């Protein structure tokens, strides 16, 4: 058994980013943070890592298995990910669909994910539920294989295939990684296929494959268990031994050795993308595996070459030639190989030959300008903040400790990792560029909108992308013997779920409030877990203050405000922020403009000085304004091909009506953005930026006096003015069930949005209605998800919910379903909403109460969650104990009150039913489904004639 104290940052690294005055003050300082852990190994080979953190009454459990898609066979791709799904179904002692429900019932959350090199399952629960989690995870590890049935397996095959359709087949550029990896890696290389797998491989996987895979890779000797949070060490050890100790060791899994690749020639391929609206070029070079000296240096090169105003790629393609407004580079180093990738989405109509030439010009610029010591230190300055944010939650710590232990055999490798990053020099960056990129062979992909083949890079050959054909849905009926599950022997009765004991009581963190003389309200919470501060300024207005005839000004406003100040060029402002290790984001919502900031505590003052400069001394740079408009226009055009975005925009237009600003996207339209002038932005700033409509929220390792002292300057310089928030009429006159269909030809999935205008968040019934909705579709265990995903396998997820603010929001039921199940899925939604009004069972009401009340133990763990709480308070003028009041509403909910709320706020006969999908195969059926009207729309929400659509 070993004990470690893991130091996140040494004093020498701290001094690298300090001024000379700071260095003197820090001369006797101790390292700022440490994380203690204990590691031991059971006799069956299971590595166990314990980390105590009693700051909140929560605990996380993470199990990482040393298996990902890299362990699959040719012809059985996607199996690791499919198997991950299977292990959420049931086990010998945890019944069907009870993994999610059990964890939600104790107030927790859970999930899992599969990557190239690993599979991870995790839970976060109140501290009284640790034993239940260990019982369930041990059953998943050692007592599951006898429960795998043909029916359950078929269902999850369908779910995973729908995940692929949603994330790959129905998305612009979704097949890019498939084309790249097929050509970058030789056939049979573990990285030559995608984690999601090939559709045909998923369809022909068998039960025998499941058993073989489980036996080989899901043993305790191929896993690491991490428990982090509020627990007693002795108790945790005893529970781990009880539940995991008797699980038998399985097949030995050899560590995979590095398999780097080289390319004998450059490969250039193209694909006509059904969903893309703009051309995209990717160039990919083979590199090295992770944690090698060259991998660290390649990370730095990617950052310096592509990110920020100084980056050569940005300077050439965006600033000088205005060919692209979306570009990036990164080094994807994994366990056995790596790949360096440059991705550039061109502006509308740009030939990808121009993009290729621009990339080469950027390389020439990089070689000429080189790398300075300051460039390298600029990247290192942000490293500290990123690491602290990565361990700000018990789950974050669990992931870090597990990942390092599985990949490097040492959870303490984080210290070595940091030292390796610190060692990178400017010479290293130039060396890896010359070694892996300059003059080397690569894979290039040109993805262009369908019918625009003239835009591909020259000398490209067609990539053999296989797209699924839309066919009629034929339900597969699987008949199985109703035999009793054979139980794996155990030293105790595992069928009895452990008791959870008393749940931790609600502990709302203490907070403070003040109001500045200029009218700005200040809200704060001290949170001393990590030496960082998160804060925000929220100004009322945002998109609400846009003129319908000049829409998009507010959105451009938050972009231009970050492009320099009166005293700093855009490049200088960016560098000043980076050297502090801070992040400053400014964005527009429907009802506000938000400045969101994360900084090291010691740099709070200097970061606030920059915020003051940004707010009070905008630069209004004309050159940047032109680039921002170009980027925004191209983003709008690209989004027109995304079925999810189309559905959201059309849905808002249908519900709010043309006289309400919410029926128009916050980003504006192509026409409105092109018409906006700099004078429009200056006028918006002058009229609407005021402390009188602003709230300041701060959470972190900082006290009230320090915050208020720092705000004195902003208080004296930022004068208040009257700002009038306009009111818009809401067309709430729905009296029929209307089916609207937007045609996206050859869509592999249909996006479904069903609902109508409901109530504002300030309404007395809003939170009770959210409670009422929980079992319908407010969680994974909601009725619509259990049917559409778990029973039918039609979707990756289905949900229902109320949205609202100070203005009335919507009730919406939504999902993305396999195309050939569109009609049936809409009918299932309609029927479930209807029958839900008949009432739910006592057990379902108890489940709802447990999930909502007990989950409050997890509500205050991170700076982000606390900042959200303060923003909710300030926006809706809530009391400091509003969460306690919500608990009382949940506790008081009765079956009668639940039924009354459902009947009051759910009326399927008056809802708008919007479907975005393939009209040629799906539209006609809706005329036979009893809707009051069936209307065909274009992607802008305008009615079109049936004869104008190719059927």
LINJO-V938838 format. One record per helix or strand of 2 or more residues. SS is the DSSP state (H for helix, E for strand). FROM is the first residue (numbers start at 1). LEN is the number of residues. Records with the same first field share a line. If there is no record, write none. Layout:
SS->FROM-LEN  FROM-LEN
This chain:
E->2-6  34-8  47-6  58-8  109-6  119-8  223-7  267-7  280-8  324-10  338-9  443-7  461-2  512-4  521-6  532-9  583-6  592-9  694-7  738-6  749-9  795-8  810-9  912-6  933-5
H->11-6  20-6  69-3  79-8  98-8  127-16  145-3  150-20  176-9  199-6  207-11  220-3  233-12  293-14  312-9  352-18  373-9  383-8  394-15  413-11  426-12  453-3  542-4  548-3  553-8  570-10  601-16  622-18  643-14  661-3  670-6  678-11  691-3  704-7  712-6  765-13  783-9  819-18  842-17  863-14  882-11  895-11  908-3  919-4  924-5  946-3
